[in-house]
Amino acid sequence: MNKFNCLIAASMLAGCASAGTGAGVRTDITTQMQTAASPIAACYKSALQSNRKLRGFMVLSFAAEPSSGKFVDGYVVRDDLNNATVRQCVLSEVAKLKLSKPQRTKVLVNYPIDFQPNQ
């Protein structure tokens, strides 16, 4: 079984600060994305079986809907992996998430994920 790392870190769009995205919202987004870390890592692990050299960043863009907090309108801004199966799997996992404390306005997010196998 291959061991691997899937590092997940949050990065908000610059415009979010003016839209009222405070530290609590950023923490909520990070927390929600961390709950998807294992399924996202499984997406990557599966692809590693076909391509052991698969690595790189994927940057997701999505929005948290007002009132419900559901993560919607997800797409990939950057995809170093260039693997459609991983891309679709990751987007599918993110679409299952929502903020624990929904906001009154739409929150736009850019979220990088660094996919790297252990050596």
C-alpha positions as CSV (number, residue, x, y, z in Angstrom):
1,M,0.0,0.0,0.0
2,N,1.4,3.4,-1.0
3,K,1.7,6.0,1.7
4,F,1.0,9.6,0.7
5,N,0.4,13.1,1.9
6,C,-2.5,15.2,1.0
7,L,-1.8,18.7,2.4
8,I,-4.8,20.9,2.6
9,A,-4.5,24.6,3.3
10,A,-7.0,27.4,3.0
11,S,-6.6,30.5,1.0
12,M,-9.4,33.0,0.6
13,L,-9.9,35.2,-2.4
14,A,-8.6,38.7,-1.8
15,G,-12.1,40.1,-2.3
16,C,-13.5,38.1,0.6
17,A,-12.2,40.5,3.2
18,S,-14.3,43.3,1.9
19,A,-17.3,40.9,1.7
20,G,-17.1,40.3,5.5
21,T,-15.1,37.0,5.5
22,G,-13.7,37.1,9.0
23,A,-11.5,34.7,10.9
24,G,-14.5,32.7,12.1
25,V,-15.7,32.1,8.6
26,R,-12.2,31.2,7.4
27,T,-11.8,28.8,10.3
28,D,-15.2,27.2,9.5
29,I,-14.2,26.7,5.8
30,T,-10.9,25.1,6.9
31,T,-12.7,22.9,9.4
32,Q,-15.2,21.7,6.8
33,M,-12.4,21.1,4.2
34,Q,-10.5,19.1,6.8
35,T,-13.6,16.8,7.3
36,A,-13.2,16.0,3.6
37,A,-9.4,15.4,3.8
38,S,-9.7,11.6,4.1
39,P,-12.1,11.2,1.1
40,I,-10.0,13.6,-1.0
41,A,-6.9,11.7,0.0
42,A,-8.7,8.5,-1.2
43,C,-9.3,10.1,-4.6
44,Y,-5.6,10.8,-4.8
45,K,-4.5,7.4,-3.5
46,S,-6.6,5.7,-6.1
47,A,-5.0,7.6,-8.9
48,L,-1.5,6.9,-7.5
49,Q,-2.1,3.2,-8.3
50,S,-2.1,4.1,-12.0
51,N,0.5,6.8,-11.8
52,R,3.1,6.7,-9.0
53,K,4.6,10.1,-10.1
54,L,1.3,12.0,-9.8
55,R,1.8,15.1,-7.7
56,G,1.2,18.8,-7.5
57,F,-1.3,21.5,-6.6
58,M,-5.0,21.7,-7.3
59,V,-6.7,25.0,-6.5
60,L,-10.4,24.8,-6.1
61,S,-12.8,27.7,-6.4
62,F,-16.2,27.5,-4.8
63,A,-18.9,29.5,-3.0
64,A,-20.7,29.0,0.3
65,E,-24.4,29.8,-0.3
66,P,-26.0,32.5,1.8
67,S,-28.3,31.1,4.5
68,S,-27.5,27.4,3.9
69,G,-23.7,27.6,3.8
70,K,-23.7,24.8,1.2
71,F,-20.5,24.7,-1.0
72,V,-21.6,25.2,-4.5
73,D,-20.3,26.3,-8.0
74,G,-17.1,24.4,-7.5
75,Y,-14.5,24.3,-10.3
76,V,-10.7,23.8,-10.6
77,V,-8.6,26.9,-11.1
78,R,-5.3,25.1,-11.2
79,D,-4.7,21.4,-11.8
80,D,-1.0,20.3,-11.8
81,L,-2.2,16.7,-11.6
82,N,-4.1,17.0,-14.9
83,N,-6.1,14.0,-13.9
84,A,-9.9,14.2,-14.7
85,T,-10.8,11.4,-12.3
86,V,-9.1,13.1,-9.3
87,R,-10.5,16.4,-10.3
88,Q,-14.1,15.1,-10.5
89,C,-13.7,13.1,-7.3
90,V,-12.4,16.1,-5.3
91,L,-15.2,18.4,-6.6
92,S,-17.7,15.8,-5.7
93,E,-16.4,15.6,-2.1
94,V,-16.4,19.4,-1.7
95,A,-19.9,19.6,-3.0
96,K,-21.0,17.5,0.0
97,L,-19.8,20.2,2.5
98,K,-21.4,23.3,4.0
99,L,-20.5,25.9,6.6
100,S,-21.6,25.1,10.2
101,K,-22.5,28.7,10.6
102,P,-24.0,30.0,7.3
103,Q,-23.5,33.6,6.4
104,R,-26.0,36.2,5.2
105,T,-24.0,36.7,2.0
106,K,-22.3,34.4,-0.5
107,V,-18.7,33.6,0.5
108,L,-16.2,33.1,-2.4
109,V,-13.3,30.8,-1.7
110,N,-10.1,29.7,-3.4
111,Y,-8.7,26.6,-1.7
112,P,-5.3,25.0,-2.6
113,I,-4.6,21.3,-2.1
114,D,-1.0,20.0,-2.4
115,F,-1.0,16.3,-3.5
116,Q,2.4,14.7,-2.7
117,P,3.2,10.9,-2.3
118,N,5.6,10.0,0.5
119,Q,9.0,8.9,-0.6
